[in-house]
Amino acid sequence: MQDLQDKVWYACYGSNLLQERFLCYIKGGQPAGTKTVYGGCI
């Protein structure tokens, strides 16, 4: 995505609706209760 005005659709259910967990996917981090560390996308 070259243009920061581009939109991204995100569909989820269950615990992925939690803001704290969602931000781990976007910013990077480790959601509580998991062993996976996500690198983030920004």
C-alpha distance matrix in Angstrom:
0.0 3.8 5.6 7.0 8.9 6.9 9.2 9.6 13.2 15.3 18.8 21.4 25.2 27.8 27.1 23.3 23.9 25.1 23.0 24.0 22.9 19.6 18.8 19.7 16.9 14.4 16.2 18.1 21.8 24.5 25.4 29.1 31.2 28.9 29.0 25.3 23.2 19.5 17.2 14.7 10.9 10.9
3.8 0.0 3.8 6.4 8.8 8.1 11.3 12.7 16.4 18.7 22.3 24.9 28.6 31.1 30.3 26.5 27.0 27.9 25.5 26.4 25.7 22.4 21.2 22.2 19.7 16.8 18.0 20.2 23.9 27.0 28.1 31.8 34.1 31.8 31.8 28.1 25.7 22.0 19.4 17.0 13.3 12.3
5.6 3.8 0.0 3.8 5.3 5.7 9.3 11.7 15.4 18.0 21.7 24.5 28.1 30.7 30.0 26.3 26.2 27.2 24.6 26.0 25.6 22.1 20.9 22.6 20.3 17.1 18.5 21.1 24.8 27.9 28.6 32.2 34.7 32.7 33.1 29.5 27.2 23.5 21.1 18.2 14.6 13.2
7.0 6.4 3.8 0.0 3.8 5.4 8.2 10.4 14.1 16.3 20.1 22.6 26.1 28.4 27.5 23.8 23.5 24.2 21.4 22.7 22.7 19.3 17.8 19.8 17.9 14.5 15.6 18.6 22.2 25.3 25.9 29.4 32.1 30.4 31.0 27.6 25.1 21.5 19.3 16.1 12.8 10.8
8.9 8.8 5.3 3.8 0.0 3.8 6.4 9.7 13.0 15.8 19.3 22.2 25.6 28.2 27.7 24.1 23.3 24.4 21.7 23.6 23.7 20.1 19.1 21.5 19.6 16.3 17.9 21.1 24.5 27.4 27.5 30.8 33.5 32.0 33.0 29.7 27.5 23.8 22.1 18.6 15.4 13.9
6.9 8.1 5.7 5.4 3.8 0.0 3.8 6.8 10.2 13.2 16.7 19.8 23.4 26.3 26.0 22.3 21.9 23.4 21.2 23.1 22.6 18.9 18.5 20.6 18.1 15.2 17.5 20.3 23.8 26.3 26.3 29.8 32.1 30.4 31.4 27.9 26.1 22.3 20.8 17.5 14.1 13.5
9.2 11.3 9.3 8.2 6.4 3.8 0.0 3.8 6.7 9.8 13.2 16.3 19.9 22.8 22.8 19.2 18.5 20.3 18.4 20.7 20.1 16.3 16.5 18.8 16.3 13.8 16.6 19.3 22.5 24.7 24.2 27.5 29.7 28.3 29.5 26.3 24.8 21.1 20.2 16.7 13.8 13.8
9.6 12.7 11.7 10.4 9.7 6.8 3.8 0.0 3.8 6.5 10.0 13.0 16.7 19.7 19.6 15.9 15.7 17.7 16.3 18.4 17.3 13.5 14.2 16.2 13.3 11.4 14.7 17.0 20.0 21.8 21.2 24.6 26.5 24.9 26.2 23.0 21.8 18.2 17.7 14.4 11.8 12.7
13.2 16.4 15.4 14.1 13.0 10.2 6.7 3.8 0.0 3.8 6.7 10.1 13.7 16.9 17.5 14.0 13.6 16.2 15.5 18.0 16.6 13.0 14.6 16.6 13.7 12.7 16.4 18.2 20.8 22.0 20.8 23.9 25.6 24.2 25.9 22.9 22.2 18.9 19.2 16.0 14.0 15.5
15.3 18.7 18.0 16.3 15.8 13.2 9.8 6.5 3.8 0.0 3.8 6.6 10.3 13.3 13.8 10.2 10.2 12.9 12.7 15.1 13.3 9.9 12.2 14.0 11.2 11.0 14.8 16.2 18.2 19.0 17.5 20.5 22.0 20.7 22.6 19.8 19.5 16.4 17.4 14.5 13.3 15.2
18.8 22.3 21.7 20.1 19.3 16.7 13.2 10.0 6.7 3.8 0.0 3.8 7.2 10.8 12.1 9.1 9.1 12.5 13.3 15.9 13.7 11.0 14.1 15.5 13.0 13.8 17.4 18.4 19.8 19.9 17.9 20.4 21.4 20.3 22.6 20.2 20.6 17.9 19.5 17.0 16.4 18.6
21.4 24.9 24.5 22.6 22.2 19.8 16.3 13.0 10.1 6.6 3.8 0.0 3.8 7.1 8.5 5.9 6.4 9.9 11.6 13.8 11.4 9.5 13.2 14.2 12.2 13.8 17.2 17.6 18.4 17.8 15.3 17.5 18.2 17.4 20.0 18.0 18.8 16.8 19.0 16.9 17.1 19.5
25.2 28.6 28.1 26.1 25.6 23.4 19.9 16.7 13.7 10.3 7.2 3.8 0.0 3.8 6.5 5.8 5.9 9.4 12.1 14.2 11.9 11.1 14.9 15.7 14.4 16.4 19.4 19.6 19.7 18.5 15.5 16.8 17.1 16.9 19.9 18.6 20.0 18.5 21.2 19.4 20.2 22.5
27.8 31.1 30.7 28.4 28.2 26.3 22.8 19.7 16.9 13.3 10.8 7.1 3.8 0.0 3.8 5.5 5.9 8.1 11.6 13.0 10.8 11.3 14.9 15.4 14.9 17.3 19.8 19.6 19.0 17.2 13.8 14.4 14.3 14.8 18.2 17.6 19.2 18.5 21.5 20.1 21.5 23.7
27.1 30.3 30.0 27.5 27.7 26.0 22.8 19.6 17.5 13.8 12.1 8.5 6.5 3.8 0.0 3.8 5.2 5.6 9.2 9.7 7.5 8.9 12.2 12.3 12.5 15.1 17.1 16.6 15.6 13.7 10.2 10.7 11.1 11.8 15.3 14.8 16.2 15.8 19.0 17.7 19.6 21.6
23.3 26.5 26.3 23.8 24.1 22.3 19.2 15.9 14.0 10.2 9.1 5.9 5.8 5.5 3.8 0.0 3.8 5.4 7.8 8.9 6.1 6.0 9.7 10.1 9.5 11.9 14.4 14.3 14.0 12.9 9.9 11.7 12.7 12.4 15.4 14.1 14.9 13.6 16.4 14.8 16.2 18.4
23.9 27.0 26.2 23.5 23.3 21.9 18.5 15.7 13.6 10.2 9.1 6.4 5.9 5.9 5.2 3.8 0.0 3.8 6.3 8.8 7.6 6.8 10.2 11.8 11.6 13.0 15.5 16.1 16.2 15.4 12.3 13.7 15.1 15.6 18.7 17.5 17.9 16.5 18.9 16.7 17.8 19.3
25.1 27.9 27.2 24.2 24.4 23.4 20.3 17.7 16.2 12.9 12.5 9.9 9.4 8.1 5.6 5.4 3.8 0.0 3.8 5.5 5.4 6.2 8.7 10.2 11.2 12.6 14.2 14.8 14.2 13.4 10.1 11.0 13.1 14.1 17.3 16.5 16.6 15.6 18.1 16.1 17.8 18.9
23.0 25.5 24.6 21.4 21.7 21.2 18.4 16.3 15.5 12.7 13.3 11.6 12.1 11.6 9.2 7.8 6.3 3.8 0.0 3.8 5.5 5.1 6.1 8.7 10.1 10.4 11.6 12.9 12.9 13.0 10.4 12.0 14.8 15.5 18.3 17.1 16.3 14.9 16.7 14.3 15.7 16.2
24.0 26.4 26.0 22.7 23.6 23.1 20.7 18.4 18.0 15.1 15.9 13.8 14.2 13.0 9.7 8.9 8.8 5.5 3.8 0.0 3.8 5.6 5.3 6.6 9.2 10.2 10.3 10.8 9.9 9.8 7.4 8.8 12.0 12.8 15.5 14.5 13.5 12.8 14.9 13.0 15.3 15.8
22.9 25.7 25.6 22.7 23.7 22.6 20.1 17.3 16.6 13.3 13.7 11.4 11.9 10.8 7.5 6.1 7.6 5.4 5.5 3.8 0.0 3.8 5.4 5.2 6.9 9.1 10.1 9.8 8.9 8.1 5.3 7.7 10.2 10.2 12.9 11.6 11.2 10.4 13.0 11.5 13.9 15.4
19.6 22.4 22.1 19.3 20.1 18.9 16.3 13.5 13.0 9.9 11.0 9.5 11.1 11.3 8.9 6.0 6.8 6.2 5.1 5.6 3.8 0.0 3.8 5.4 5.3 6.6 8.7 9.5 10.0 10.4 8.5 11.4 13.8 13.2 15.5 13.4 12.6 10.6 12.5 10.1 11.6 13.0
18.8 21.2 20.9 17.8 19.1 18.5 16.5 14.2 14.6 12.2 14.1 13.2 14.9 14.9 12.2 9.7 10.2 8.7 6.1 5.3 5.4 3.8 0.0 3.8 5.3 4.9 5.6 7.1 8.1 9.7 8.8 11.8 14.9 14.3 16.0 13.9 12.1 10.0 11.1 8.4 10.1 10.6
19.7 22.2 22.6 19.8 21.5 20.6 18.8 16.2 16.6 14.0 15.5 14.2 15.7 15.4 12.3 10.1 11.8 10.2 8.7 6.6 5.2 5.4 3.8 0.0 3.8 5.5 5.4 4.6 4.7 6.2 6.2 9.7 12.5 11.2 12.5 10.2 8.3 6.5 8.3 6.7 9.6 10.9
16.9 19.7 20.3 17.9 19.6 18.1 16.3 13.3 13.7 11.2 13.0 12.2 14.4 14.9 12.5 9.5 11.6 11.2 10.1 9.2 6.9 5.3 5.3 3.8 0.0 3.8 6.0 5.5 7.2 8.5 8.6 12.3 14.4 12.5 13.5 10.5 9.0 6.0 7.4 5.2 7.3 9.6
14.4 16.8 17.1 14.5 16.3 15.2 13.8 11.4 12.7 11.0 13.8 13.8 16.4 17.3 15.1 11.9 13.0 12.6 10.4 10.2 9.1 6.6 4.9 5.5 3.8 0.0 3.8 5.8 8.7 11.1 11.5 15.1 17.6 16.0 16.9 13.9 11.7 8.4 8.2 4.7 5.3 6.5
16.2 18.0 18.5 15.6 17.9 17.5 16.6 14.7 16.4 14.8 17.4 17.2 19.4 19.8 17.1 14.4 15.5 14.2 11.6 10.3 10.1 8.7 5.6 5.4 6.0 3.8 0.0 3.8 6.8 10.1 11.3 14.6 17.6 16.2 16.7 13.9 11.0 8.3 7.4 4.5 6.3 6.0
18.1 20.2 21.1 18.6 21.1 20.3 19.3 17.0 18.2 16.2 18.4 17.6 19.6 19.6 16.6 14.3 16.1 14.8 12.9 10.8 9.8 9.5 7.1 4.6 5.5 5.8 3.8 0.0 3.8 7.1 9.2 12.7 15.2 13.3 13.3 10.5 7.3 4.9 4.5 3.7 7.2 8.3
21.8 23.9 24.8 22.2 24.5 23.8 22.5 20.0 20.8 18.2 19.8 18.4 19.7 19.0 15.6 14.0 16.2 14.2 12.9 9.9 8.9 10.0 8.1 4.7 7.2 8.7 6.8 3.8 0.0 3.8 6.5 9.5 12.1 10.5 10.5 8.4 5.3 5.2 6.6 7.2 10.9 12.0
24.5 27.0 27.9 25.3 27.4 26.3 24.7 21.8 22.0 19.0 19.9 17.8 18.5 17.2 13.7 12.9 15.4 13.4 13.0 9.8 8.1 10.4 9.7 6.2 8.5 11.1 10.1 7.1 3.8 0.0 3.8 6.4 8.5 6.8 7.2 6.0 4.4 6.2 9.1 10.1 13.7 15.4
25.4 28.1 28.6 25.9 27.5 26.3 24.2 21.2 20.8 17.5 17.9 15.3 15.5 13.8 10.2 9.9 12.3 10.1 10.4 7.4 5.3 8.5 8.8 6.2 8.6 11.5 11.3 9.2 6.5 3.8 0.0 3.8 6.3 5.8 8.1 7.6 7.5 8.5 11.7 11.9 15.2 16.8
29.1 31.8 32.2 29.4 30.8 29.8 27.5 24.6 23.9 20.5 20.4 17.5 16.8 14.4 10.7 11.7 13.7 11.0 12.0 8.8 7.7 11.4 11.8 9.7 12.3 15.1 14.6 12.7 9.5 6.4 3.8 0.0 3.8 5.6 8.5 9.6 10.2 12.0 15.2 15.5 18.9 20.4
31.2 34.1 34.7 32.1 33.5 32.1 29.7 26.5 25.6 22.0 21.4 18.2 17.1 14.3 11.1 12.7 15.1 13.1 14.8 12.0 10.2 13.8 14.9 12.5 14.4 17.6 17.6 15.2 12.1 8.5 6.3 3.8 0.0 3.8 7.1 9.2 11.1 13.4 16.9 17.8 21.1 23.1
28.9 31.8 32.7 30.4 32.0 30.4 28.3 24.9 24.2 20.7 20.3 17.4 16.9 14.8 11.8 12.4 15.6 14.1 15.5 12.8 10.2 13.2 14.3 11.2 12.5 16.0 16.2 13.3 10.5 6.8 5.8 5.6 3.8 0.0 3.8 5.6 8.1 10.5 14.2 15.4 18.8 21.1
29.0 31.8 33.1 31.0 33.0 31.4 29.5 26.2 25.9 22.6 22.6 20.0 19.9 18.2 15.3 15.4 18.7 17.3 18.3 15.5 12.9 15.5 16.0 12.5 13.5 16.9 16.7 13.3 10.5 7.2 8.1 8.5 7.1 3.8 0.0 3.8 6.6 9.8 13.1 15.3 18.7 21.1
25.3 28.1 29.5 27.6 29.7 27.9 26.3 23.0 22.9 19.8 20.2 18.0 18.6 17.6 14.8 14.1 17.5 16.5 17.1 14.5 11.6 13.4 13.9 10.2 10.5 13.9 13.9 10.5 8.4 6.0 7.6 9.6 9.2 5.6 3.8 0.0 3.8 6.4 9.7 11.9 15.2 17.8
23.2 25.7 27.2 25.1 27.5 26.1 24.8 21.8 22.2 19.5 20.6 18.8 20.0 19.2 16.2 14.9 17.9 16.6 16.3 13.5 11.2 12.6 12.1 8.3 9.0 11.7 11.0 7.3 5.3 4.4 7.5 10.2 11.1 8.1 6.6 3.8 0.0 3.8 6.6 9.1 12.6 14.8
19.5 22.0 23.5 21.5 23.8 22.3 21.1 18.2 18.9 16.4 17.9 16.8 18.5 18.5 15.8 13.6 16.5 15.6 14.9 12.8 10.4 10.6 10.0 6.5 6.0 8.4 8.3 4.9 5.2 6.2 8.5 12.0 13.4 10.5 9.8 6.4 3.8 0.0 3.8 5.6 8.9 11.5
17.2 19.4 21.1 19.3 22.1 20.8 20.2 17.7 19.2 17.4 19.5 19.0 21.2 21.5 19.0 16.4 18.9 18.1 16.7 14.9 13.0 12.5 11.1 8.3 7.4 8.2 7.4 4.5 6.6 9.1 11.7 15.2 16.9 14.2 13.1 9.7 6.6 3.8 0.0 3.8 6.7 8.9
14.7 17.0 18.2 16.1 18.6 17.5 16.7 14.4 16.0 14.5 17.0 16.9 19.4 20.1 17.7 14.8 16.7 16.1 14.3 13.0 11.5 10.1 8.4 6.7 5.2 4.7 4.5 3.7 7.2 10.1 11.9 15.5 17.8 15.4 15.3 11.9 9.1 5.6 3.8 0.0 3.8 6.0
10.9 13.3 14.6 12.8 15.4 14.1 13.8 11.8 14.0 13.3 16.4 17.1 20.2 21.5 19.6 16.2 17.8 17.8 15.7 15.3 13.9 11.6 10.1 9.6 7.3 5.3 6.3 7.2 10.9 13.7 15.2 18.9 21.1 18.8 18.7 15.2 12.6 8.9 6.7 3.8 0.0 3.8
10.9 12.3 13.2 10.8 13.9 13.5 13.8 12.7 15.5 15.2 18.6 19.5 22.5 23.7 21.6 18.4 19.3 18.9 16.2 15.8 15.4 13.0 10.6 10.9 9.6 6.5 6.0 8.3 12.0 15.4 16.8 20.4 23.1 21.1 21.1 17.8 14.8 11.5 8.9 6.0 3.8 0.0
